[in-house]
Amino acid sequence: MRLNSFFKSILGSLAVLLMVTGCSTTPSLQQYYVNNSENPNFLALDVPANILNLDEADLDETQVEALRSLKKLNILAFRKTEENSEAFKAERATVNEILKDSDFKELMKLNSKYAKGVIKFKGEGDAIDEVVIYGTSEDKGFALIRVLGNDMNPAHLMNLVNALENADLDGKGLEGIADLFNG
């Protein structure tokens, strides 16, 4: 009988320990997207990679490989207004905290007179599954773009970016993003 109580105590302690260690005050990036997808301060879009409308015949082998490794883009943009400037500060602080996660590795910093940003990724070497592009402007707001794929290679993705510059993109899924920071 005592042994049974002992095991119950151990199992109870393990359950409490798992709940305490499993709970984090900072959401994951995916949780952040889900939590804010219905927030009126945000514009949220899930865009399939095929919206890039690239003809594989016009791409070299490396670019085709990069294109096939892409699955989708998750876009979350916060447009700052006078009414939501406090919310902007709080949301920006939350995103900065999420991106401090040690799972994210910095690829590049972005800095211009209009905005600051960073490009980070999760994964190893040529097997990246997520690239995050985050840009923020004190005046306009911020945009957070998750590029999701399978075993993406950063060098190949940069090569694909060059192809995108010359492509005829189908912008149907991206309506509203350009206007977000202009209006």
C-alpha positions in Angstrom: 0.0 0.0 0.0 2.8 2.4 0.9 4.6 1.6 -2.4 1.4 2.6 -4.4 1.2 5.9 -2.5 4.9 6.5 -3.2 4.4 6.0 -7.0 1.4 8.3 -6.9 3.5 11.0 -5.3 6.2 10.6 -7.8 3.8 10.7 -10.7 2.1 13.8 -9.2 5.4 15.5 -8.8 6.4 14.7 -12.4 3.1 16.1 -13.7 3.6 19.4 -11.9 7.3 19.6 -13.0 6.2 19.0 -16.7 3.5 21.7 -16.4 5.9 24.2 -14.9 8.8 23.5 -17.4 6.4 23.2 -20.4 4.7 26.6 -19.8 6.5 29.6 -21.2 5.5 33.2 -20.9 6.7 34.0 -24.4 4.7 32.3 -27.2 6.4 30.6 -30.1 6.4 32.5 -33.4 3.6 30.2 -34.7 1.5 30.8 -31.6 2.0 34.6 -32.0 0.7 34.4 -35.6 -2.3 32.4 -34.6 -3.0 34.7 -31.5 -3.0 37.8 -33.7 -4.5 36.6 -36.9 -7.9 38.1 -35.9 -6.5 41.2 -34.1 -7.8 44.3 -36.0 -4.3 46.0 -35.7 -2.8 43.2 -37.8 -3.1 42.1 -41.4 -2.5 38.3 -41.6 -2.0 36.4 -44.9 -1.0 32.8 -45.6 0.4 32.7 -49.1 1.2 29.5 -50.9 4.6 29.4 -52.7 3.0 28.8 -56.0 1.7 32.4 -56.0 5.2 33.3 -57.1 4.1 32.2 -60.5 7.5 31.2 -61.7 7.9 29.1 -64.8 10.4 26.4 -63.9 11.6 26.3 -67.5 13.0 29.8 -67.1 15.0 28.8 -63.9 18.3 27.1 -63.6 18.6 23.9 -61.6 19.6 25.6 -58.4 16.6 28.0 -58.6 14.2 25.1 -59.3 15.5 23.3 -56.3 15.0 26.4 -54.1 11.5 26.9 -55.5 10.5 23.3 -54.8 11.8 23.6 -51.2 9.3 26.5 -50.5 5.9 25.7 -49.1 4.3 28.9 -48.0 4.7 32.4 -46.6 3.0 33.6 -43.4 2.7 37.3 -43.3 1.7 39.3 -40.3 1.9 43.1 -40.4 1.0 45.7 -37.8 0.1 49.1 -39.1 0.9 51.8 -36.5 -1.6 54.6 -35.9 -1.9 57.3 -33.3 -4.6 55.3 -31.6 -2.6 52.1 -31.3 0.9 53.4 -30.6 1.0 51.7 -27.1 -0.2 48.4 -28.6 2.5 48.8 -31.2 5.2 49.1 -28.6 3.9 46.1 -26.7 3.6 43.9 -29.8 7.0 44.9 -31.1 8.5 44.0 -27.6 6.8 40.6 -27.8 8.2 39.9 -31.3 11.7 41.0 -30.3 11.5 38.6 -27.3 10.3 35.7 -29.5 13.1 36.3 -32.0 15.7 36.2 -29.1 15.0 32.4 -28.9 18.2 30.5 -29.3 16.6 28.3 -32.0 16.8 31.3 -34.3 20.1 32.1 -35.9 20.8 35.5 -37.4 21.5 35.6 -41.1 21.6 39.3 -41.7 20.6 42.7 -40.2 18.7 45.2 -42.2 19.1 48.9 -41.6 17.9 51.8 -43.7 16.6 55.3 -43.1 13.0 54.0 -43.3 13.2 50.8 -41.2 15.3 48.3 -39.3 15.1 44.6 -39.5 16.6 41.2 -39.3 16.6 37.9 -41.2 16.8 34.8 -39.0 16.4 31.1 -39.6 15.7 27.8 -37.9 17.6 24.7 -39.0 21.1 23.7 -39.8 23.3 24.5 -42.8 21.5 23.6 -46.0 18.5 22.1 -44.2 16.6 25.2 -43.1 12.8 24.8 -42.5 11.9 28.4 -41.6 13.3 31.8 -42.5 11.9 34.8 -40.6 12.1 38.3 -42.1 11.2 41.0 -39.6 11.2 44.7 -40.3 10.0 47.6 -38.2 9.5 51.3 -38.6 8.8 53.7 -35.8 6.3 55.6 -38.0 4.7 52.9 -40.0 4.6 49.7 -37.9 6.2 46.3 -38.5 6.0 43.2 -40.7 6.9 39.7 -39.9 7.2 37.2 -42.7 7.8 33.5 -42.1 9.1 31.6 -45.2 8.3 27.9 -44.6 9.7 25.0 -46.5 11.6 21.8 -46.5 15.4 21.7 -46.3 15.8 25.1 -47.8 19.4 26.1 -48.7 20.2 29.8 -48.0 22.5 30.1 -51.0 19.9 28.6 -53.3 17.2 30.9 -51.9 19.4 34.0 -52.6 19.7 32.7 -56.2 15.9 32.3 -56.3 15.5 35.9 -55.1 17.5 37.0 -58.2 15.0 35.1 -60.4 12.1 36.7 -58.6 13.4 40.2 -59.4 12.8 39.4 -63.1 9.6 37.4 -62.7 6.0 38.3 -63.5 4.5 37.8 -60.0 0.9 37.0 -59.5 0.0 39.4 -56.7 -3.5 38.3 -55.9 -2.6 36.8 -52.6 -0.6 39.9 -51.6 -3.3 42.5 -52.1 -3.2 44.9 -49.2 0.4 44.5 -48.1 1.7 47.3 -50.2 -1.1 49.6 -49.1 -0.7 48.6 -45.5 2.2 51.0 -44.9 1.1 53.6 -47.5 -2.3 54.7 -46.2 
